[in-house]
Amino acid sequence: MPSAVPDAAERRRPLRSFVLRQGRLTAAQERAFAQLWPRYGLAWSPGTPLDLSDCFDGDRPVVLEIGFGNGETLAAMAAAVPAWHWLGVEVHAPGVGHLLLECERLGLTNLRVIRHDAMELLAHAIAPGSLARVQLFFPDPWPKTRHHKRRIVNPAFRDLLGRALRSGGVFHAATDWEPYAVQMLEVLEAAGSPLRNTAGPGGFADRPDTRPLTRFERRGERLGHQVRDLVFARR
C-alpha cells in the first residue's frame, strides 16, 4: 500500500499554477505541430538563457503573453502591431496548435511560441530588462481557498516581472473573478513592489483598445461577470 506521506522528490516539486490537461489534437492541430512548429516554435531547455535577439529578426520591443489559451487574442494583437515582436508561452498542446494555425492564416512573421512553464521561463530564460510588456489574460482563478496558493500572481511572480520588464515596461492582466482581481491588486501594490498602478492606488484600469474582446469574455459579460483590467508599469 503506498504511503500517504510525500517523499522528498514530491516535496521538492514546484507548485504549478496550472493542471496539464493534454486534450486531443485535431487533425489540423497535428499538422500544425508537424509543419508549422519549426517556423514559429522555440525549443527551450530549462537553465538555458533565451537570447530574444536570436529568436526574432531585428531588435524591437518584445511582448510576452502568458497562458494564451487558444491564441486568437495574441495572434490578433501581433497582427495589429507588426512592428513589435510577440512571444507566447502556453503548456496546453491544443491551444498551441490552434495558435500555430492562426499564425499561418494571418501570415505572421513577428510571433514565436514556447511550450513551457511561464514561471521557469521568467526565472531562468528572460534577461533582466528585456521585455516591453507582459500580458496575463484570464488566468485560472483557482476559486477554492485551498487552491489559492496555485494562483500565478503572487509575490514571487511580481518580483520576476520587475526583473524582466524594462524601465517603464507594462504588465497588463485581466480577470473576471473579482476576488482574484482584488488579490492581484494587493500583491502588485504591496510595499516594495517594483510596479506602479497606472490607474492610481487601488484602481482598476479601463480595458485598453489594444486588448481585443475574447469569446470567453463576451460569454462572461452575458452572464453578468465584470471584467477587471490591471495595468502596472515598471518603476
C-alpha positions in Angstrom: 0.0 0.0 0.0 1.6 3.4 -1.0 2.5 5.8 1.8 0.3 8.9 2.2 3.4 10.9 3.2 5.0 12.6 0.2 8.6 11.6 -0.4 11.5 14.0 -0.7 11.1 14.4 -4.5 7.5 15.3 -4.2 8.2 17.9 -1.5 10.8 19.5 -3.8 8.4 19.5 -6.8 7.5 23.2 -7.6 3.8 24.1 -7.1 2.3 24.7 -10.6 -0.3 27.4 -11.4 -1.8 25.0 -13.9 -3.1 21.5 -14.3 -1.7 19.9 -17.5 -4.7 18.7 -19.4 -3.4 17.3 -22.7 -6.7 17.2 -24.6 -7.0 15.7 -28.0 -5.4 17.3 -31.0 -7.5 17.8 -34.1 -6.0 16.7 -37.4 -5.3 20.3 -38.3 -3.5 20.9 -35.0 -1.4 17.8 -35.6 -0.5 19.2 -39.0 0.4 22.5 -37.3 2.9 20.8 -35.0 4.4 18.8 -37.8 4.6 21.6 -40.4 4.4 25.0 -38.5 6.2 24.4 -35.2 9.6 24.5 -36.9 8.7 28.0 -38.2 7.0 29.5 -35.1 8.1 27.3 -32.2 11.1 27.8 -29.9 12.7 24.8 -28.3 13.9 25.9 -24.8 15.7 23.8 -22.3 15.4 24.9 -18.6 18.5 26.6 -17.3 19.4 27.9 -20.7 19.3 31.7 -21.3 17.0 32.8 -24.1 18.5 35.4 -26.5 15.5 37.2 -27.8 17.5 38.9 -30.5 18.2 35.5 -31.9 14.5 34.5 -31.7 13.3 37.3 -33.9 14.5 39.2 -36.9 15.8 42.5 -35.6 15.8 44.3 -32.3 12.3 45.5 -31.5 10.1 45.7 -28.4 9.1 42.2 -27.2 5.7 41.4 -25.6 5.3 38.2 -23.6 1.9 36.7 -23.2 1.5 34.0 -20.5 -1.2 31.3 -20.9 -2.6 32.5 -24.3 -5.4 29.9 -24.4 -6.3 29.2 -28.0 -4.1 32.1 -29.1 -6.6 34.1 -31.0 -6.2 37.3 -29.0 -2.4 37.0 -29.1 -2.4 36.5 -32.9 -4.8 39.4 -33.4 -2.6 41.7 -31.3 0.5 40.6 -33.2 -1.2 41.3 -36.5 -2.3 44.7 -35.3 1.2 45.8 -34.2 3.6 44.2 -36.7 6.5 46.5 -35.6 6.7 44.6 -32.3 7.8 41.1 -31.5 5.4 38.8 -29.7 6.2 35.7 -27.6 3.5 33.4 -26.3 4.1 30.8 -23.6 1.5 28.0 -23.1 1.6 24.5 -21.8 -1.6 23.0 -23.4 -1.0 21.4 -26.8 -4.4 22.1 -28.4 -4.1 25.8 -27.7 -0.6 25.9 -29.1 -1.7 24.0 -32.2 -4.6 26.5 -32.6 -2.2 29.5 -32.4 0.1 27.9 -34.9 -2.8 27.7 -37.4 -3.7 31.3 -36.6 -0.1 32.4 -37.4 -0.3 30.7 -40.7 -3.8 32.1 -41.5 -2.7 35.6 -40.7 0.8 35.3 -42.3 2.5 36.4 -39.1 6.3 36.8 -39.1 6.6 38.6 -35.7 5.3 35.9 -33.3 7.1 32.9 -31.7 5.7 30.2 -29.3 7.2 28.4 -26.3 5.5 25.4 -24.7 6.7 25.5 -21.2 6.0 26.8 -17.7 6.0 30.6 -17.6 7.5 30.9 -14.1 10.5 28.8 -15.1 10.9 30.9 -18.3 10.8 34.2 -16.4 13.2 32.9 -13.7 15.8 31.3 -15.9 15.5 32.4 -19.5 14.5 36.0 -19.8 17.3 38.5 -19.4 16.7 41.4 -17.0 15.0 44.4 -18.6 14.4 42.7 -21.9 10.6 42.8 -22.1 8.4 45.8 -23.1 5.2 44.2 -21.9 3.9 41.1 -20.2 0.3 40.1 -20.6 -1.8 37.7 -18.5 -5.4 37.5 -19.6 -8.0 35.4 -17.7 -5.6 33.1 -15.7 -7.1 30.2 -13.8 -8.7 31.9 -10.7 -8.4 28.7 -8.5 -11.5 29.8 -6.6 -11.3 27.3 -3.8 -9.5 28.6 -0.8 -7.2 25.6 -0.5 -6.1 26.2 -4.1 -5.3 29.9 -3.8 -1.6 29.1 -3.5 -1.7 27.9 -7.1 -2.6 31.4 -8.4 0.2 32.6 -10.7 0.0 36.2 -9.4 2.0 36.1 -6.2 4.9 38.0 -4.7 7.5 35.7 -6.5 5.8 36.3 -9.8 5.6 40.1 -9.2 9.3 40.2 -8.5 10.1 38.2 -11.6 8.1 40.7 -13.6 10.1 43.5 -12.1 13.2 41.8 -13.2 12.1 41.0 -16.7 10.4 44.3 -17.7 12.4 47.2 -18.9 12.1 50.6 -17.1 8.6 51.8 -18.0 7.6 48.4 -19.3 4.0 47.3 -18.7 2.3 44.4 -17.0 -1.3 44.0 -18.2 -3.6 41.5 -16.5 -7.4 40.8 -16.9 -9.7 38.6 -14.9 -13.5 38.2 -14.5 -13.1 36.8 -11.0 -13.5 39.7 -8.6 -11.8 38.1 -5.6 -8.7 37.3 -7.7 -8.7 40.9 -9.1 -8.6 42.2 -5.5 -5.8 39.8 -4.6 -3.8 40.9 -7.7 -4.1 44.5 -6.6 -2.9 43.6 -3.1 0.1 41.7 -4.4 1.1 44.2 -7.1 0.7 47.2 -4.8 2.5 45.7 -1.8 5.3 47.7 -0.2 8.5 47.4 -2.1 6.7 46.4 -5.3 8.8 47.2 -8.5 5.5 48.0 -10.2 3.3 51.1 -10.2 -0.5 51.1 -10.7 -1.2 53.3 -13.7 -4.8 53.7 -12.6 -3.8 55.0 -9.2 -3.7 53.2 -5.8 -6.4 50.6 -5.5 -7.7 51.4 -9.0 -8.6 49.2 -11.9 -7.9 50.3 -15.5 -10.3 50.7 -18.4 -9.9 48.0 -21.0 -7.4 49.3 -23.5 -8.5 49.3 -27.1 -5.4 47.2 -27.8 -6.9 44.2 -25.9 -9.5 42.5 -28.1 -12.6 41.1 -26.6 -12.4 37.3 -26.4 -15.3 34.8 -26.9 -14.7 33.8 -23.2 -15.1 37.5 -22.2 -18.2 38.0 -24.2 -19.7 34.9 -22.7 -18.8 36.2 -19.2 -20.4 39.6 -19.9 -23.7 37.8 -20.9 -23.6 36.0 -17.6 -23.0 39.3 -15.7 -19.4 38.8 -15.0 -17.5 42.1 -14.6 -14.0 42.0 -16.2 -11.2 43.8 -14.3 -8.1 45.1 -16.1 -5.0 45.8 -14.2 -2.2 47.8 -15.9 1.1 48.3 -13.9 4.3 49.9 -15.1 7.8 49.1 -14.1 9.2 51.8 -11.8 
